[in-house]
Amino acid sequence: MAERILLLGKGGREHAFARKLSESSLCEHLYIAPGNPGTAWCGTNVALDPNHFDDIAAFVIQHQITMLVVGPEEPLVLGIWDYFQQRHLSHVRVIGPSANGAQLEGSKDFAKQFLIRNHIPTADYRTFTRDTKKEAVAFIRSFTTPVVLKADGLAAGKGVIICTDKQEAINTLDDFFDSGKFGTAGNKVVIESFLRGIELSVFILTDGKDYLILPTAKDYKRIGEGDTGLNTGGMGAISPVPFADDAFMKKIEDRVIKPTLRGLNEQQIAYTGFIYFGLIKVDDNPFVIEYNCRLGDPETEVVLPRIENDLVQLFIAATDNTLHEHTITQNKLHGVTIVVAASGYPGTPEKGKFISGMDQVHDAIVFQSGTTLADQLLISNGGRVLTITALGQDLSDARSKALQAVDTISFEGKYFRRDIGYEFF
């Protein structure tokens, strides 16, 4: 039986999901809440807030939704899976973990404790609160720099600060505890050692027991070329990661993925959906920097186009506990994703700029994120406005195609990085 699907979210990640889900013969109808002008080409946008669970449930009942795909992290951390279990909607296939499982992303302290308890390689750390700020300052003074400070809670991908000297770290601590720069997310702070290496992202789809590894990716967080400047939600990504060969991936499976699932089972944490492993390769060994309880953005936009499987079929398998019967089929192409941002990002972005040239893009996929319609015209409406993905025979080919597409699109103040994947050229 075909699925009636409700996808939660409105960004480039959700546009990538919507495109992939709508291609499935198992998708009877796709709704996106709230979606964006791009997702409207893949299904029906509905004006629902992903965090308003009563409204979501009413829509699910009214429109006979059989599958709920949760794009962003916040509804998962707030417990939408648990809500559906408690409201006699357990027949709906929910792609996303329980609130307990989502704590892997919702609390950096929870994640670090989980990693240590399950003997998964990660940086040394301690956690502090406002009440233990003096101890935190003393800890920083005794620490070797650089030092990493992380807001415990959700901070839209911007709650991690790498400090190169001790005074900068102490000043950053003030930002967390005194100025309220990160809101309640900064009420508790994880301070950890800085790991030197090269990062990558690994994703699995799991039913809590079995798992499938998706194509690897590497994202680029800094606003400036050569990974300089402020952290952002992500300025681009590549897939696959050149150094993630079979031997290294086996280490990740044995030392990270399997112990993670074993730990979730031992704690009886319900988990159906994606786990994102933010990893760093240190001396040819994988260390976990962070977990996410969903796919990342912009990594989703480069990973999903490389998967040849029917995504709806995989989601059905994950909720039916038949994931072990499937394998991921990925194409042999290389992908490069470039984020096109608004002037002012990652600070206060300029909005309301008319976007043109998208209809002239060929040989690339344009995913919309920070966009809206005004008088039937597409205008910018966020920090990260568009995400462009191109596939090629190698990284150079893919990046050339992506850059050509980006250059074809125009809006006032557009900003992007031309050097995505620069280490591998």
C-alpha positions as CSV (number, residue, x, y, z in Angstrom):
1,M,0.0,0.0,0.0
2,A,1.3,3.4,-0.9
3,E,2.1,5.9,1.9
4,R,0.5,9.2,2.6
5,I,3.5,11.2,4.0
6,L,3.9,14.3,6.1
7,L,7.4,15.8,6.1
8,L,8.2,18.4,8.8
9,G,10.6,21.3,8.1
10,K,11.2,24.1,5.7
11,G,14.9,24.2,4.7
12,G,17.1,22.9,2.0
13,R,17.3,19.5,3.8
14,E,13.6,19.2,3.6
15,H,13.5,20.2,-0.1
16,A,16.1,17.4,-0.7
17,F,13.9,14.9,1.2
18,A,10.7,16.1,-0.6
19,R,12.4,15.6,-4.0
20,K,13.5,12.1,-3.1
21,L,10.3,11.0,-1.4
22,S,8.1,12.3,-4.3
23,E,10.1,10.2,-6.8
24,S,8.9,7.0,-5.0
25,S,6.1,4.9,-6.5
26,L,5.3,4.1,-2.8
27,C,4.4,7.7,-2.1
28,E,0.7,8.3,-2.7
29,H,0.8,11.9,-1.6
30,L,3.4,14.1,0.1
31,Y,2.6,17.0,2.4
32,I,5.3,19.4,3.7
33,A,4.9,21.4,6.9
34,P,5.5,24.3,6.4
35,G,7.8,23.7,3.4
36,N,9.1,26.4,1.1
37,P,8.5,27.5,-2.6
38,G,10.8,24.7,-3.7
39,T,9.0,21.9,-1.8
40,A,5.7,23.0,-3.4
41,W,7.0,21.5,-6.6
42,C,7.3,18.1,-4.9
43,G,4.0,18.0,-2.9
44,T,1.6,20.1,-1.0
45,N,2.8,22.7,1.5
46,V,0.7,23.1,4.6
47,A,0.9,25.9,7.1
48,L,1.8,23.9,10.2
49,D,4.4,24.6,12.9
50,P,6.5,21.4,13.3
51,N,6.7,22.1,17.1
52,H,2.9,22.3,17.5
53,F,2.1,18.6,18.0
54,D,-1.7,18.9,18.5
55,D,-2.0,20.6,15.1
56,I,0.3,18.0,13.5
57,A,-1.8,15.2,15.0
58,A,-5.1,16.7,13.9
59,F,-3.7,17.0,10.3
60,V,-2.4,13.4,10.4
61,I,-5.9,12.2,11.4
62,Q,-7.8,14.4,9.0
63,H,-5.6,13.5,6.0
64,Q,-5.0,9.8,6.9
65,I,-1.2,10.3,7.1
66,T,0.6,6.9,7.4
67,M,4.2,8.2,7.6
68,L,5.7,11.2,9.4
69,V,9.2,12.2,8.4
70,V,10.9,14.6,10.8
71,G,13.5,16.8,9.2
72,P,14.7,19.2,11.9
73,E,16.0,18.3,15.4
74,E,13.7,20.4,17.6
75,P,10.5,18.4,17.2
76,L,12.5,15.2,18.0
77,V,14.1,16.7,21.1
78,L,10.7,18.0,22.2
79,G,9.3,14.4,21.9
80,I,7.1,14.1,18.8
81,W,7.8,10.3,18.6
82,D,6.6,9.9,22.2
83,Y,3.6,12.2,21.6
84,F,2.4,9.9,18.7
85,Q,2.9,6.8,20.9
86,Q,0.8,8.3,23.7
87,R,-2.0,9.7,21.5
88,H,-2.9,6.3,20.0
89,L,-1.2,7.2,16.7
90,S,1.4,4.5,17.0
91,H,0.2,3.1,13.7
92,V,1.9,6.1,11.9
93,R,5.4,5.4,10.8
94,V,7.5,8.0,12.5
95,I,11.0,8.5,11.1
96,G,12.8,9.9,14.1
97,P,13.9,8.7,17.5
98,S,12.2,9.0,20.9
99,A,12.9,12.1,23.1
100,N,15.5,10.0,25.0
101,G,17.2,9.1,21.8
102,A,17.2,12.7,20.6
103,Q,19.1,13.7,23.7
104,L,22.2,12.5,21.8
105,E,21.8,15.9,20.0
106,G,19.7,17.7,22.5
107,S,22.3,17.6,25.3
108,K,26.0,17.7,24.7
109,D,26.6,16.5,28.2
110,F,24.2,13.5,27.7
111,A,26.1,12.7,24.5
112,K,29.5,12.9,26.2
113,Q,28.4,10.7,29.1
114,F,27.0,8.2,26.6
115,L,30.3,8.2,24.6
116,I,32.4,7.6,27.7
117,R,30.1,5.0,29.1
118,N,30.2,3.0,25.9
119,H,34.0,3.4,25.4
120,I,33.5,5.3,22.1
121,P,36.6,7.5,21.3
122,T,35.9,11.2,22.0
123,A,37.8,14.2,23.4
124,D,38.4,14.6,27.1
125,Y,35.8,16.9,28.7
126,R,34.1,18.3,31.8
127,T,30.7,19.9,32.1
128,F,29.9,23.1,34.1
129,T,26.9,25.2,35.0
130,R,26.5,28.8,36.1
131,D,26.8,27.6,39.7
132,T,30.2,26.1,38.9
133,K,31.6,28.9,36.8
134,K,34.6,29.5,39.1
135,E,35.6,25.9,38.7
136,A,35.1,26.3,34.9
137,V,37.5,29.2,34.8
138,A,40.0,27.3,36.9
139,F,39.6,24.3,34.6
140,I,40.3,26.5,31.5
141,R,43.4,28.0,33.2
142,S,44.8,24.5,33.7
143,F,43.9,23.4,30.2
144,T,46.1,23.2,27.1
145,T,44.8,25.5,24.3
146,P,43.1,25.5,21.9
147,V,40.0,24.6,24.0
148,V,36.4,23.9,22.8
149,L,33.3,25.3,24.5
150,K,29.9,23.8,23.6
151,A,26.5,24.9,24.6
152,D,24.8,21.9,26.1
153,G,21.4,22.5,24.4
154,L,20.3,23.2,20.8
155,A,21.9,26.3,19.3
156,A,21.1,26.0,15.6
157,G,24.6,24.7,14.8
158,K,26.3,27.8,16.3
159,G,26.9,26.8,19.9
160,V,30.4,25.4,19.4
161,I,33.3,27.9,19.9
162,I,37.0,27.0,19.4
163,C,39.1,29.3,21.5
164,T,42.8,29.7,20.7
165,D,43.9,31.1,24.1
166,K,42.7,31.0,27.7
167,Q,41.4,34.5,28.0
168,E,39.3,34.1,24.8
169,A,37.8,30.9,26.4
170,I,37.0,32.8,29.7
171,N,35.4,35.6,27.7
172,T,33.4,33.0,25.8
173,L,32.3,31.4,29.1
174,D,30.9,34.9,30.0
175,D,28.9,34.8,26.8
176,F,27.4,31.5,27.7
177,F,26.6,32.2,31.4
178,D,26.3,36.0,31.8
179,S,25.1,37.6,28.5
180,G,22.7,34.9,27.6
181,K,24.0,34.9,24.0
182,F,22.9,31.3,23.5
183,G,19.8,31.4,25.6
184,T,18.9,28.4,27.7
185,A,21.1,26.2,25.5
186,G,24.1,27.9,27.3
187,N,22.9,27.2,30.8
188,K,25.3,24.2,30.9
189,V,28.6,24.2,29.0
190,V,30.8,21.3,27.9
191,I,34.5,22.2,27.9
192,E,36.7,19.7,26.0
193,S,40.1,19.3,24.5
194,F,40.7,20.3,20.9
195,L,41.3,17.4,18.5
196,R,43.6,18.0,15.5
197,G,42.7,16.2,12.4
198,I,40.3,16.2,9.5
199,E,36.5,16.0,9.9
200,L,33.9,14.0,8.1
201,S,30.2,13.1,8.5
202,V,28.8,9.6,8.6
203,F,25.1,8.8,8.6
204,I,23.1,5.7,9.3
205,L,19.5,4.8,9.0
206,T,18.6,2.5,11.8
207,D,15.6,0.6,13.3
208,G,17.4,0.5,16.6
209,K,19.1,-2.8,15.9
210,D,20.2,-3.0,12.3
211,Y,21.5,-0.1,10.3
212,L,22.4,1.0,6.8
213,I,25.4,3.4,6.2
214,L,24.6,6.2,3.8
215,P,27.2,7.9,1.6
216,T,29.9,9.8,3.5
217,A,30.1,13.6,3.4
218,K,32.2,16.4,4.6
219,D,30.7,19.8,5.3
220,Y,32.3,23.2,5.6
221,K,31.1,25.4,8.4
222,R,33.2,28.5,8.3
223,I,31.9,31.6,6.4
224,G,35.2,32.4,4.7
225,E,37.3,30.7,2.0
226,G,39.9,28.3,3.4
227,D,37.7,27.7,6.5
228,T,38.2,31.1,8.0
229,G,35.8,33.4,9.8
230,L,32.6,32.7,11.8
231,N,30.9,29.4,12.2
232,T,27.7,29.0,10.2
233,G,25.1,26.3,9.8
234,G,27.1,25.1,6.8
235,M,28.4,26.6,3.6
236,G,28.8,23.5,1.5
237,A,29.6,19.8,1.4
238,I,31.1,17.1,-0.6
239,S,30.4,13.3,-1.0
240,P,32.1,10.9,-0.9
241,V,35.0,11.7,1.4
242,P,38.2,10.8,-0.3
243,F,40.0,9.5,2.7
244,A,37.1,7.4,4.1
245,D,38.3,4.1,2.5
246,D,37.1,0.6,3.4
247,A,39.6,0.2,6.2
248,F,38.8,3.5,7.9
249,M,35.0,2.9,7.5
250,K,35.5,-0.5,9.2
251,K,37.1,1.3,12.2
252,I,34.1,3.6,12.3
253,E,31.7,0.7,12.3
254,D,33.5,-1.3,15.0
255,R,34.5,1.6,17.3
256,V,31.6,4.0,16.8
257,I,28.5,2.8,15.1
258,K,28.1,-0.7,16.7
259,P,28.9,0.6,20.2
260,T,26.4,3.4,19.8
261,L,23.6,1.0,18.9
262,R,24.6,-1.4,21.6
263,G,24.5,1.5,24.1
264,L,21.0,2.6,23.0
265,N,19.8,-1.0,23.4
266,E,21.3,-1.4,26.8
267,Q,19.6,1.8,28.0
268,Q,16.3,0.6,26.2
269,I,16.2,3.8,24.2
270,A,13.7,3.6,21.3
271,Y,15.4,4.8,18.1
272,T,14.1,4.6,14.5
273,G,15.6,7.1,12.1
274,F,18.9,8.7,11.3
275,I,22.0,9.1,13.4
276,Y,24.6,11.6,12.3
277,F,28.1,11.0,13.5
278,G,30.2,14.1,13.4
279,L,33.7,12.6,13.3
280,I,37.3,13.6,13.2
281,K,40.2,11.5,11.9
282,V,43.1,11.7,14.3
283,D,46.2,9.7,13.4
284,D,44.1,7.4,11.2
285,N,41.6,6.8,14.0
286,P,38.0,8.1,14.3
287,F,36.9,10.2,17.2
288,V,33.3,11.4,17.8
289,I,32.9,15.2,17.9
290,E,29.1,15.1,18.1
291,Y,25.9,13.2,17.4
292,N,22.9,14.5,15.6
293,C,19.5,12.8,15.7
294,R,18.7,13.6,12.1
295,L,20.5,14.3,8.8
296,G,22.5,17.5,8.5
297,D,22.0,20.5,6.3
298,P,23.7,20.9,3.8
299,E,25.0,17.3,3.8
300,T,21.5,15.9,3.1
301,E,21.5,17.9,-0.2
302,V,24.7,16.1,-1.4
303,V,24.0,12.6,0.1
304,L,20.4,12.0,-1.0
305,P,21.1,12.6,-4.8
306,R,23.8,9.9,-4.6
307,I,21.4,7.3,-3.2
308,E,19.7,5.1,-5.8
309,N,17.3,3.3,-3.4
310,D,13.6,4.1,-3.0
311,L,13.7,6.2,0.2
312,V,10.1,5.4,1.1
313,Q,10.9,1.7,0.9
314,L,13.8,2.2,3.2
315,F,11.6,4.1,5.7
316,I,9.0,1.3,5.6
317,A,11.7,-1.2,6.3
318,A,13.1,0.8,9.2
319,T,9.6,0.9,10.8
320,D,8.9,-2.7,10.1
321,N,12.2,-4.0,11.4
322,T,13.2,-5.4,8.1
323,L,16.1,-3.1,7.4
324,H,18.5,-6.1,7.4
325,E,16.9,-7.2,4.1
326,H,18.2,-4.1,2.4
327,T,21.5,-2.5,1.3
328,I,22.2,1.1,0.2
329,T,23.0,1.5,-3.5
330,Q,24.9,4.6,-4.2
331,N,26.0,5.9,-7.6
332,K,29.7,6.2,-8.5
333,L,29.5,10.0,-9.0
334,H,31.0,12.7,-6.8
335,G,28.8,15.4,-5.4
336,V,29.5,19.0,-4.4
337,T,27.0,21.2,-2.7
338,I,27.4,25.0,-2.4
339,V,25.3,27.1,-0.1
340,V,24.3,30.5,-1.5
341,A,23.8,32.9,1.5
342,A,22.4,36.4,2.0
343,S,24.6,39.4,2.7
344,G,25.0,39.7,6.5
345,Y,24.9,36.0,7.2
346,P,25.7,34.4,9.7
347,G,24.8,37.7,11.5
348,T,21.6,39.5,10.5
349,P,20.9,38.5,6.8
350,E,19.4,40.9,4.3
351,K,16.0,39.7,3.1
352,G,13.5,40.5,0.4
353,K,16.0,40.3,-2.5
354,F,14.6,39.2,-5.9
355,I,16.1,35.9,-7.1
356,S,16.5,35.3,-10.8
357,G,18.2,32.8,-13.1
358,M,17.1,29.6,-11.5
359,D,15.3,28.5,-14.7
360,Q,18.6,28.8,-16.5
361,V,20.3,26.2,-14.3
362,H,21.1,22.9,-16.1
363,D,23.3,20.0,-14.9
364,A,22.7,20.8,-11.2
365,I,19.9,20.7,-8.6
366,V,18.7,23.8,-6.9
367,F,17.3,23.3,-3.4
368,Q,15.5,26.2,-1.8
369,S,15.8,27.0,1.9
370,G,15.6,30.7,2.8
371,T,13.0,31.7,0.2
372,T,9.5,32.9,-0.1
373,L,7.0,34.2,-2.7
374,A,5.9,37.8,-2.9
375,D,3.5,38.7,-5.7
376,Q,4.5,35.4,-7.4
377,L,8.1,36.5,-7.4
378,L,10.8,34.4,-5.6
379,I,12.6,36.5,-2.9
380,S,15.2,35.7,-0.3
381,N,13.9,35.2,3.3
382,G,16.8,33.8,5.4
383,G,20.5,33.5,5.9
384,R,21.1,30.4,3.8
385,V,18.9,31.1,0.7
386,L,19.7,28.3,-1.8
387,T,21.7,25.1,-1.9
388,I,23.2,24.0,-5.2
389,T,24.2,20.4,-5.8
390,A,26.0,19.0,-8.8
391,L,27.2,15.5,-9.6
392,G,30.3,14.7,-11.7
393,Q,32.8,12.1,-12.6
394,D,35.2,13.5,-10.0
395,L,35.3,16.3,-7.4
396,S,36.6,18.8,-9.8
397,D,33.9,18.1,-12.4
398,A,31.2,18.3,-9.8
399,R,32.5,21.6,-8.3
400,S,32.8,23.2,-11.8
401,K,29.2,22.3,-12.5
402,A,28.0,23.6,-9.1
403,L,29.9,26.9,-9.5
404,Q,28.5,27.4,-13.0
405,A,25.0,26.9,-11.6
406,V,25.7,29.4,-8.7
407,D,27.0,31.9,-11.2
408,T,23.8,31.6,-13.2
409,I,21.6,32.6,-10.3
410,S,21.4,36.2,-9.1
411,F,20.2,38.2,-6.2
412,E,21.5,41.3,-4.5
413,G,24.3,40.6,-2.0
414,K,24.5,36.8,-2.7
415,Y,27.5,35.2,-1.0
416,F,29.1,31.8,-1.4
417,R,32.4,29.9,-1.1
418,R,34.1,28.8,-4.3
419,D,36.5,26.5,-2.5
420,I,34.3,23.7,-1.2
421,G,36.4,20.6,-1.1
422,Y,39.6,22.6,-1.3
423,E,41.8,20.1,0.6
424,F,41.3,17.5,-2.0
425,F,42.4,19.5,-5.1
